[in-house]
C-alpha cells in the first residue's frame, strides 16, 4: 500500500493533484490511498506522528496556517522521517532556492503555472523506485522464481516454443503464450508484430522506414510491422 498525502487549501488545485495521482497509480496497478488536507491541521499532524506511515507528500507551499515548509520540517526534523518523498507545488517559482536551502531533502519543486500533471507523473515514478514499489512481473521457470521490473522490460516475443522477455541487460524465458502473458500485464504492453508485445513506455522512437524500435536505454530491434502502425501511433502513453 502506498499512502499519498495531498495538502492544498484550494479545492480545485487539490482535486487536480489527486486526479493526477489516481491516474498514474491506476495504471501502475499498485494499491494506494490518497489522504487530503486543506491546511496544516491537527489531523495532519497526527497522521505524520503516527508510526508506520512512509508516505508520498505533495504539499502546497502557501497555506492558511503556515506553509508547506512547516509540514516538511515536521516530517523531517521533529518526527525524523527521512524516507518519505516530499514534493512542493506552488504558484511562486521564485521561492525555489529558499525551499532547497532548508535542507529537507525535497524531491521536487513544481510551479503551478507549468504542466503540473506531467511533472507529477514523472515524480511519482521516481517515488515508487525510491520506495521499491515498482510493479514487477513474477513467474517460475525451471524451478527458479523470477521478479522482473516492468520498467526494465522493452519487449516480449514468442521464440520457438518459449516466450522471451527482453530487457537491456538480460533476456529471460518462460513457457507461456503471448495471449496469456498479455492478460497479466498493464495496458501499455501492446501488440506490435506477430507474437510480440512492446512496452510503450520504454520507446524513444520508431523508425517505420526500417521497422526499428529505438528504446530509451539505447537498445534497438526489429519488433514492429506496418500492420500495427496505426494503433501504435494512436496509443497515448500515460
ZIUR-V874512 format. One record per residue. N is the residue number from 1. RES is the residue in one small letter. D_LAST is the distance of its C-alpha to the last C-alpha in Angstrom with 1 decimal. Layout:
{{N;RES;D_LAST} {N;RES;D_LAST}}
This chain:
{{1;x;21.2} {2;x;19.4} {3;x;20.9} {4;x;19.3} {5;x;21.9} {6;x;21.0} {7;x;24.1} {8;x;24.4} {9;x;27.4} {10;x;25.6} {11;x;24.4} {12;x;22.0} {13;x;20.4} {14;x;20.3} {15;x;18.6} {16;x;15.9} {17;x;15.4} {18;x;15.6} {19;x;13.0} {20;x;10.4} {21;x;11.8} {22;x;11.8} {23;x;8.2} {24;x;7.3} {25;x;10.5} {26;x;10.4} {27;x;7.8} {28;x;10.1} {29;x;13.1} {30;x;15.3} {31;x;17.9} {32;x;17.8} {33;x;19.8} {34;x;19.5} {35;x;22.9} {36;x;23.5} {37;x;26.5} {38;x;27.8} {39;x;30.1} {40;x;31.7} {41;x;33.4} {42;x;35.7} {43;x;33.1} {44;x;30.6} {45;x;33.4} {46;x;34.3} {47;x;30.7} {48;x;30.7} {49;x;34.3} {50;x;33.6} {51;x;33.4} {52;x;30.6} {53;x;27.7} {54;x;25.4} {55;x;22.7} {56;x;19.9} {57;x;21.6} {58;x;20.0} {59;x;23.1} {60;x;24.3} {61;x;27.0} {62;x;29.5} {63;x;30.6} {64;x;33.8} {65;x;35.2} {66;x;34.6} {67;x;31.3} {68;x;28.3} {69;x;30.4} {70;x;33.0} {71;x;30.4} {72;x;29.2} {73;x;32.8} {74;x;33.5} {75;x;30.7} {76;x;31.9} {77;x;35.6} {78;x;36.9} {79;x;35.1} {80;x;34.4} {81;x;30.8} {82;x;29.4} {83;x;26.7} {84;x;24.3} {85;x;21.8} {86;x;22.4} {87;x;20.2} {88;x;22.2} {89;x;21.0} {90;x;23.8} {91;x;25.1} {92;x;27.6} {93;x;26.2} {94;x;29.8} {95;x;30.0} {96;x;27.7} {97;x;30.7} {98;x;32.4} {99;x;29.6} {100;x;29.4} {101;x;33.2} {102;x;33.3} {103;x;32.3} {104;x;30.2} {105;x;27.4} {106;x;24.8} {107;x;21.4} {108;x;20.2} {109;x;21.6} {110;x;19.2} {111;x;21.1} {112;x;20.3} {113;x;20.8} {114;x;17.8} {115;x;14.1} {116;x;14.1} {117;x;10.6} {118;x;9.2} {119;x;12.1} {120;x;12.0} {121;x;8.6} {122;x;10.4} {123;x;13.5} {124;x;12.4} {125;x;11.7} {126;x;15.1} {127;x;16.7} {128;x;15.9} {129;x;17.4} {130;x;20.3} {131;x;20.9} {132;x;20.6} {133;x;18.2} {134;x;15.8} {135;x;15.2} {136;x;18.0} {137;x;19.4} {138;x;23.1} {139;x;25.8} {140;x;29.5} {141;x;31.1} {142;x;34.9} {143;x;35.3} {144;x;32.8} {145;x;29.7} {146;x;26.5} {147;x;23.5} {148;x;20.8} {149;x;17.7} {150;x;14.6} {151;x;13.4} {152;x;16.8} {153;x;16.7} {154;x;16.3} {155;x;17.6} {156;x;19.9} {157;x;22.9} {158;x;26.1} {159;x;29.1} {160;x;32.4} {161;x;32.7} {162;x;30.0} {163;x;26.3} {164;x;25.2} {165;x;22.1} {166;x;21.7} {167;x;20.7} {168;x;22.1} {169;x;25.0} {170;x;25.9} {171;x;25.8} {172;x;26.2} {173;x;27.7} {174;x;27.7} {175;x;29.7} {176;x;27.1} {177;x;26.0} {178;x;22.7} {179;x;22.5} {180;x;23.1} {181;x;20.8} {182;x;17.9} {183;x;18.6} {184;x;18.4} {185;x;14.9} {186;x;11.3} {187;x;9.9} {188;x;8.2} {189;x;11.9} {190;x;13.2} {191;x;16.9} {192;x;17.8} {193;x;21.5} {194;x;24.2} {195;x;23.8} {196;x;20.7} {197;x;17.1} {198;x;14.7} {199;x;12.0} {200;x;9.4} {201;x;8.1} {202;x;11.8} {203;x;12.7} {204;x;14.5} {205;x;16.3} {206;x;17.8} {207;x;21.5} {208;x;22.3} {209;x;25.9} {210;x;26.4} {211;x;23.6} {212;x;22.4} {213;x;19.0} {214;x;18.9} {215;x;16.8} {216;x;15.9} {217;x;18.8} {218;x;21.2} {219;x;21.7} {220;x;22.4} {221;x;23.1} {222;x;23.9} {223;x;21.3} {224;x;20.5} {225;x;22.8} {226;x;23.2} {227;x;23.1} {228;x;19.3} {229;x;18.7} {230;x;17.8} {231;x;15.2} {232;x;13.5} {233;x;13.7} {234;x;12.5} {235;x;9.3} {236;x;6.2} {237;x;3.8} {238;x;0.0}}
